[in-house]
Amino acid sequence: MIRWMAAWLALTLLAGCAADPVTAQSTLDGRPPIVIAHRGASGERPEHTIAAYRLAIAQGADFIEPDLVLTKDGVLVARHENEISETTDVADRAEFAARKTTKMIDGSEVTGWFTEDFTLTELKTLRARERLPKLRSTDYDGQFDIPTFEEILTLLAEVNQDRTIPVGVYPETKHPSYFASIGLPHEAPLLALLDRFGYRGRKAPVYIQSFEVRNLIDLRAKSDLPLIQLMDAAGGPPDRPDTSYAAMASPAGLKTIASYADGIGPNKAMVIPRGALGSLAEPTSLVRDAHAVGLKVHPWTFRRENYFLPLGDKGGVNPAGHGDLGAEIAAYLRTGIDGLFSDNPREAVGAVRR
């Protein structure tokens, strides 16, 4: 019995190895997948800081990704959320204690400090902190400020001067309906800055992304820059309460997305789900279905900590320990994805090159 099981296992492994080159799918345009530095090299520096973006560029990222929110005086700045107590030292600043408040953001009650209640000058006095201190180093806390989108584009202009292939920018409009409701819409300052820095046309090294729909449709009416519809594994667009991301990921839903966007940015579980024990299951048809209507696929987010990795790629039981991120990425590359978001550009670039 043991001998038979060993033989069966060996045959299964050999069959799996032999099948990979045959079953691997191609990207939509046949080019290598792009690596998008998720909030910069956020696995090694506090996210959304110039230091994180610089490191991501040095590690070979094809694009850097700033999430964009607005200040009280209408300036686009890079933060994961407009509530900033997790990513800055604002909670320790006595002069801003009275700014703590509770708001409804996309249907959820959120308490904290919000960028739209601060001028840019006030925000610049704050210092960035590691958002995941239980998993990542806090050695760089307090060293960096909050960058504006203009400062990020200036950085790219500097580093791209001597490059044949420029490093691109992949901005996300965060909570666009909410910001529009308080008189701070993203579109005008976003498009004005991109135009000023030379991002024009379908082939510009930029993708604008959003979890909402109306924001992207409005941008398409005003610009021909590439757009990406983000999708999560659950729920739906905050501005379309009667629509689910699952429905948008159907062949019919993808056809609708293709009428206003150039690609999708799905939660990676929508491409390859996790099994009951946390291992990778069989891929879905999402990549194939998206490619069929001309949409690129850029799933998110790939991270090297054991806490985030599938069972077979963990490097131990310590959640903060590092596992085999390259192996996880390799499984997704075989589905034909056109790019991926990663907190760890060095590992992601290595996996793509291999």
Sequence and secondary structure as in RCSB ss.txt:
>XXXX:A:sequence
MIRWMAAWLALTLLAGCAADPVTAQSTLDGRPPIVIAHRGASGERPEHTIAAYRLAIAQGADFIEPDLVLTKDGV
LVARHENEISETTDVADRAEFAARKTTKMIDGSEVTGWFTEDFTLTELKTLRARERLPKLRSTDYDGQFDIPTFE
EILTLLAEVNQDRTIPVGVYPETKHPSYFASIGLPHEAPLLALLDRFGYRGRKAPVYIQSFEVRNLIDLRAKSDL
PLIQLMDAAGGPPDRPDTSYAAMASPAGLKTIASYADGIGPNKAMVIPRGALGSLAEPTSLVRDAHAVGLKVHPW
TFRRENYFLPLGDKGGVNPAGHGDLGAEIAAYLRTGIDGLFSDNPREAVGAVRR
>XXXX:A:secstr
 HHHHHHHHHHHHHHHHHHHHHH    SSSS  EEEEETTTTTTS SSSHHHHHHHHHTT SEEE EEEE TTS 
EEE SSSB TTTBSGGG GGGGGG EEEEETTEEEEE BGGGS HHHHTTS B  S TTTS  TTTTS    BHH
HHHHHHHHHTTT SS  EE  EE SHHHHHHTT  SHHHHHHHHHHTT  STTSSB EEES SHHHHHHHHH  S
 EEEEE SSS  TT TT  HHHHTSHHHHHHHTTT SEEEEBGGGTS B TTS B    SHHHHHHHTT EE  B
 B  BTTTS GGG  SS TTSB  HHHHHHHHHTTT SEEEES HHHHHHHHH 
